[in-house]
Amino acid sequence: MTSADRKKQLKAAWKQQEKSSLAQSIPLPHAQLRALFAHLEDTLDETPCDHTLRLTRAYLAAHALDEAAALPFFARHGGHCDCEVLNNVENAVVDIVGEREGD
């Protein structure tokens, strides 16, 4: 095995470990997370983001989802307001949870 092959192998193993760690840290059921993203997209198409998590918090409460676990996860992945949850968090997890319906 060449040095370049070994580097590729190590990089692939690292990427897989990162993806596995991310998958284990997702605090919501995948279907609920996709539904949250769809809800945010639909709502933000009609109302601009007010740079809070107002819509995200309302969705979590309406669906009895664990806000105490979800919000720190969103923040770790760049979701500090509703539009960032939609853009940053969705981009971070789409390979794991799948795309929202309609995409």
C-alpha positions as CSV (number, residue, x, y, z in Angstrom):
1,M,0.0,0.0,0.0
2,T,1.4,3.4,-1.0
3,S,1.4,6.4,1.3
4,A,-1.3,8.1,-0.8
5,D,-3.5,5.0,-0.6
6,R,-3.0,4.9,3.2
7,K,-4.0,8.6,3.5
8,K,-7.1,7.9,1.5
9,Q,-8.0,5.0,3.7
10,L,-7.5,7.0,6.9
11,K,-9.5,9.9,5.5
12,A,-12.4,7.6,4.6
13,A,-12.3,6.0,8.0
14,W,-12.3,9.4,9.7
15,K,-15.2,10.6,7.6
16,Q,-17.2,7.5,8.4
17,Q,-16.5,8.0,12.1
18,E,-17.6,11.6,12.0
19,K,-20.8,10.6,10.2
20,S,-21.4,7.9,12.7
21,S,-20.9,10.3,15.6
22,L,-23.2,12.8,14.1
23,A,-25.9,10.2,13.4
24,Q,-25.8,9.1,17.1
25,S,-26.0,12.7,18.3
26,I,-29.2,13.6,16.4
27,P,-31.8,14.2,19.2
28,L,-35.0,13.9,17.1
29,P,-36.5,11.1,15.0
30,H,-35.4,11.5,11.4
31,A,-38.9,11.9,10.1
32,Q,-39.6,14.6,12.7
33,L,-36.4,16.5,11.7
34,R,-37.3,16.3,8.0
35,A,-40.8,17.5,8.9
36,L,-39.3,20.4,10.9
37,F,-37.2,21.4,7.9
38,A,-40.3,21.3,5.6
39,H,-42.3,23.4,8.1
40,L,-39.6,26.0,8.3
41,E,-39.2,26.2,4.5
42,D,-42.9,26.6,4.0
43,T,-43.2,29.2,6.8
44,L,-40.1,31.1,5.9
45,D,-41.3,31.3,2.2
46,E,-44.1,33.5,3.4
47,T,-42.6,35.2,6.5
48,P,-39.0,36.4,6.7
49,C,-36.8,35.0,9.5
50,D,-36.9,37.3,12.5
51,H,-33.5,35.9,13.6
52,T,-34.9,33.9,16.5
53,L,-35.8,30.3,17.0
54,R,-39.5,31.2,17.4
55,L,-40.8,28.9,14.6
56,T,-38.5,26.1,15.6
57,R,-39.5,26.3,19.3
58,A,-43.2,26.4,18.3
59,Y,-42.8,23.3,16.1
60,L,-40.9,21.4,18.9
61,A,-43.6,22.3,21.4
62,A,-46.5,21.4,19.1
63,H,-45.0,18.0,18.5
64,A,-43.9,17.3,22.1
65,L,-40.2,17.1,21.0
66,D,-37.3,17.6,23.4
67,E,-36.3,21.2,23.1
68,A,-33.6,20.9,25.7
69,A,-31.8,18.3,23.5
70,A,-32.7,19.8,20.1
71,L,-31.7,23.4,20.6
72,P,-28.1,22.8,21.7
73,F,-27.7,20.3,18.8
74,F,-29.0,22.9,16.4
75,A,-26.6,25.5,17.8
76,R,-23.6,23.2,17.5
77,H,-24.4,22.9,13.8
78,G,-25.0,26.6,13.1
79,G,-28.7,26.7,13.8
80,H,-29.0,29.9,15.9
81,C,-32.2,31.1,14.3
82,D,-35.0,29.5,12.1
83,C,-33.3,30.2,8.8
84,E,-30.0,28.8,10.1
85,V,-31.7,25.7,11.3
86,L,-33.2,25.2,7.9
87,N,-30.0,25.9,6.0
88,N,-27.1,24.9,8.2
89,V,-28.5,22.1,10.3
90,E,-30.3,20.5,7.3
91,N,-27.0,20.6,5.3
92,A,-25.2,19.0,8.2
93,V,-27.6,16.1,8.6
94,V,-29.2,15.6,5.1
95,D,-26.9,12.6,4.3
96,I,-28.1,10.9,7.5
97,V,-31.8,11.8,7.8
98,G,-32.5,12.1,4.1
99,E,-34.1,15.0,2.2
100,R,-37.4,16.5,3.2
101,E,-40.4,15.5,1.1
102,G,-40.8,17.5,-2.0
103,D,-37.0,17.9,-2.6
